[in-house]
Structure formats: C-alpha cells, structure tokens
C-alpha cells in the first residue's frame, strides 16, 4: 500500500508535514528477507495510478522481484498513520475495492511458487474481499500440492472484518500451513475464550491444528515457540522504541531468512528478535530493517564505527 504518515503529533487534518512512502505486512517481510540476503518475490495487484507506481518502485528498489499486474479500474490501497500523541499512532486503512482486493489466482505465477523455498501469506488478504479470500485459499492449496512450505502470519486487523469470521477462516487454513506466527491476542482469538492464555498453552493449541512450527510473538517479552514438538523461549532485546509498527513483520522476516538458510530453531528466534528490534528504531514500517552484517550491532558496541 501507499502510506501517508504525519511527521509531528496532532490531528492528521492539521498535519503540516506528511511523509509519503509504502507499507504492508507482506511487502515488509519481502524487504526484510531481501536485506538479509534471501531473495524474495512480492505478488499482488496494483492500481494504474501514482500510488501504485510508488509502491512498485520502492519495493523494486530494495531488490525484491515484483509480480503485480496493473488494474486500470481499481485504485492502489492506502494507509494513513496519524501520530495522534507523541507515543500513540492511529492507523486507518483505505483498502475496500482496491486493486489488491481483486487479485486472482492467475496473478500469482505458478512457476514462481513451485520454484520457491517457501510461500509466506498473512491473514490480511482474505479480509479484503471474497475474491481475495478465494485466491488466497487456492494459492495456498497449489503451493502445498507442489511440495513448497507455507508460512502464515495471523495478522488480524479488526478494521477489516469481525473477529468471529476471521477466527473461523484462520482455523480452516491452519492445517495447510507449516509455520504459523501469532501474537498472544491473535492466538487467543483463534483458540477461543475457553482456552488457557499462557504462551505455552497458546502455542500448543495452535500446533494441534497441524503446523510443525508455531511462533508466538510477544513484543517486549520476546517469543515463545513450539517447533517439532519442542518448546523454545527467546528474550527480546531491550531498546527505546521510536515506531513499533512493522516490528512483527520484521520478526517474521528474520525467522524465515534463517529457516530458509537451514539454521536451527534457536538461531531463527535469535535473529527474529534482532530484526524486530531494529524495525522499532526508525520511523516507518520497514525503513529500519537491518542488513545481515548489522545484526550484531544491538549486542553492544562503540557508539562510532570507523
């Protein structure tokens, strides 16, 4: 999506300066992977408009291969981030009837999918429209049939659909994914109010649907995972956050980069909390994402590197 972000606290209607950029869970992950040295392809549909041109150009500039047909009859989606107070942002989406909501299975190249190490999807796509939801399901099924792993980040957005509808869609798709990421509140949404809400119980509950890797993202409390039946815990890195939007996507990118490279579960989680921390240190959804050579910078170093 195109992104408009107020630069200073206050109502967006009176923002003197507005930054223009891009954002979106899937593109954030793709850029994060690419910066870590893992080749990524981003598939969507864009409007034949200036915001679409911006999105295409910015993602390509990061080295990500873009597969996104132009739709001349629907606009590119837009996100507005309003810095309402110095410590609170309000995010508004304008995605109804957008080009991405009209994505079809033919827009996602079968050869690219079958030749990939992994397909990553989020729970945002099926919320955009019935057509987007059906495309999402078909692409996941096609990917599984080709023997390619599927990664799924719940990424529930209450502004896009109801919790009851979303939870059922998520439960239906979990048996077809290999890796699932969820916040504690998202895991609880999937499992229902009667389920225990501690991280171990949440992870075990999601694992019962079939995924061999379940990762609970806990923000400042790190991560809790069940991977091939074993429990893993990873502390977060202590930072002074500037902008936390996009941190979960950065976490996912770090984990998947190490998974694709064949690293063990502990290494995947260590890298994930580092990439998540980096994302919080700069304004914007993805601008602060690290290069691989920068991953150890948060471990403590001299303030000036020469």
N, C-alpha and C positions, 0 to 999 in steps of 0.2 A: 504494500500500500504506500501511497504518498503520505507523508507525515508533516503536520504543521505544529510547531511547538513554541509556546510563549517563552521568552527569554527571562522574564522577570515576574515575581509573584504578583498576583492580582487577577481580576476578571479578564478572560480572553478577549472580550468585546472591547477592552480598553488597552490591549497589549500594544505597546509602541513598537516593539521589535518581535518579529516572528521568524523562527528558523524553519527552513524548508528542507526536508530530507525524505527518507524512506524508513519503513519499519514493517514488522510482521514476523510471526513466530518462525515460519518455515524459511524465510529469507535470512533471518538472524542466524539460524542453525547452519544454513548453507555457507554463509560468510564465515562463521566461526570455524567450520571444518576446513574451509579453504585457507584461512590464516594459519591453521595448524599443519598445513601441508597435505591435507586429504582432499582430493579432487571432488567437487560437488556439482550437481546439476539441479537447477531450480525450475520446477514445472508449474505453470499457472496459466491464466488468461488475462490480458491487459487491454484497457481501452485504447482506442486510437486517438489519444489526447496527450496534452503536455505532462500530466502526472504519470501516465503510462510510460512516456519517453524517459522521464526522470527515473522511475523505478528500474527500467531495463538498463539504462546507462550506469546507474550506481552499482547494481548487482554485478554487471559485467566488469566494471572497473575493479572489483575485488577478485576477479579471476574465475568467478562462478559461471558455468555454462547456463545460459537462459533458454528455456523452451517455453515460450508463451505467445501463442497466436494473438494477433490484434483483433479486437471485436469493435467494429465500426458503429455498433448500435447500443453499446453499454459503456458506462464510464469506469475508469480505474477507481478502486476503493480508496477512501481517505480516512486517516486517523488524526484526531486533534488531541494534543496533550496540553492541558491547561495547568500551569504552575499556580494553583489557587492560593497556596501559602508557601512559605519557604521550605516546608517539609512535606507537603502533600500535593500530589498531582491528580488531576481528574482527566480520565481518558474517554473520549467519545468516538464511536465508530460510525462511518457512513459507508456501509457495505451492501445494503439492500439493493437488489437489481444491478449490482456491479458486474463488471466483466468476469471476475473470478467466480461469481455465483452461477455463471453459465458454463463453467468448464465441463467438458465432455471426456469420456474415456479415450477418444481419438486424439485429444490434445496432449495426452501423456504417451510418449513414444515407447512402444513395447520393446523395441531393441535396446533402448537405453535402460529400461527397467530390468530386463532379463540379463543384461551385462553388468549390472551394479553389484556391489558388495552388500548393499543394504538400501531399503526404502524407508524414509522417515516421513511420518504423517502426524497431524495433530487433530485434536477434537474440535478445532475451529471450523475446518472445511465443511463437515456435514451440517453445521449450523447455518450456513449461508443460504441454502436453498435445497429443495427436494432433488433438483438435478445435480447439484454439487455433492449431495449426500450419496446419491446412487453412483456417481463417478468414483467417489472415494471408496465405496464398497467394492466396486468392480476392479479397480486398480489394485487394491489390497489382495483380493482373491487371485488376480492374474499374477501378482508378484509371488504369492505363496506357491502357486502351481509351477512357477519357473524355478523354484528352489532357492529364491532370494529371501534373506531375513527381512522382517518387518519390525520397525521401531515406531512406537506410538506414545506421544505426549498428550495426556488428557487435555490440558489447556482449556478448562471450562471458562466460558465467557457468559455471564448472566445477562449481559445486554443483548445477546444474540438469540437465546432460547431458554426455555424453562428447565429447571433442574431435573424434573421428573422425566421429561423427554430425553434430555441429554444423558442421564444415567442409564436409561434403557439402551440407547444407541451404543454407549461405551461398553456395557455388559455384553452386548451382542457381538462386538468386534474383538474383544479381548482373547477369545480362543484362537484367533487367527494371527496374533502378533507374538513375536519372540521377546521383545524388550518393551517394557512399559514404564513411563515416568509419570509421577503424580505428586502434587502437593498433598499434605495431610488432609486438608479440607476436600480436595478433589477425590482422594481415595475414599474418604468417608461418604461422599456423595454417591459414588459407585456402589459401595457396600451397604449403604442404608443406615438409619439411626440406631438399629438394634445391635450393630457390630461394635466391638471394642475399638477404641480410638487411639490406642498407643501405637507407635510406629511399627513395632514388630507384628502386632495383630493386623494392622492395615496392609502391610507388605504380604503377610501370609495369605490374607483374604484375597488379594488380587492375584497371587500366584495360583490359587485354586482354580482360576479361570483358564489357566494353561500357559501363560508366559513363563519362560525359564529364567528371565531376569526382570526383577521388579525393583525399581529405584524410587524411594520416597524422598522428594526434595524438601528440606526443612529450613531453607534460608539460613539465618544466622546460627541455627543449630546443626548445620551440616547436612548429612544424608544418612539414610538407613536403607539397606538393600537386602533382598533375598536373591541370591544368584546360584542357580543349580542346587537349590535346597539349603545353601549355607547363608548364615547371617553375616553381614558386613556393616560396620559403622564408620563414618568418616566425619571428623570435626570440620567446622568451617574455619576460614581464615579471618582473623579479626581485622576489620577495616573501618574507615569512616566513609560511609557511602555518600555518593553525590546524586545518583539516579539509579534506582533498583529495577526499573522497567527493562526487561530483556535479560535479567540475570538468570532466570530459569532456562531460557533458550541457550545462553552461553554455557551453562552447566551441561545441558544435553549435548552440545557440540563437543565439549571436552571429553565426555564419556564415550560418545560414538567414535571420535577420532582414535581413541586408544583401543576400542573394541575392534574396529576395522584393521588396525595395525597389529592386532593379535596379543595385546598386553593383558595381564591378569586383572581380576576384579579390583584388587586394591589399587593398582595403578590407574585404572579407569576412574575410580572415585577421587583419587588424589588430584588428578588433572581436572576433573569436573568442578571441584570446589575452587580451584585456582581460576579457571576461566570464568566461573560465576562471579568471583570476587572482582576480577578485572572489569567485568561489564558494569559493575556498580561505581566505578571510579571516574566515569566520564558521562556527560550528558548524551542522551541518545540511546536508542535500542541496541546498537551494535558497534558504535564507533570505538569503544574502549576494548574491544576483543583483542586478545594478545596473539602475537606470533609465537611459534613454539620456542624460539630462543629466549623469549621473555618470561616463560612460565615460572622460573625460579626467582624472579625479581621480588616477589612478595615474601620470600623467605628471610629477608633482611639483607641489606647491602649498603654500601656507601651511598649517600644522597646524590653524589655526582659520579657518573660513569664516564671515563675518558678512554 
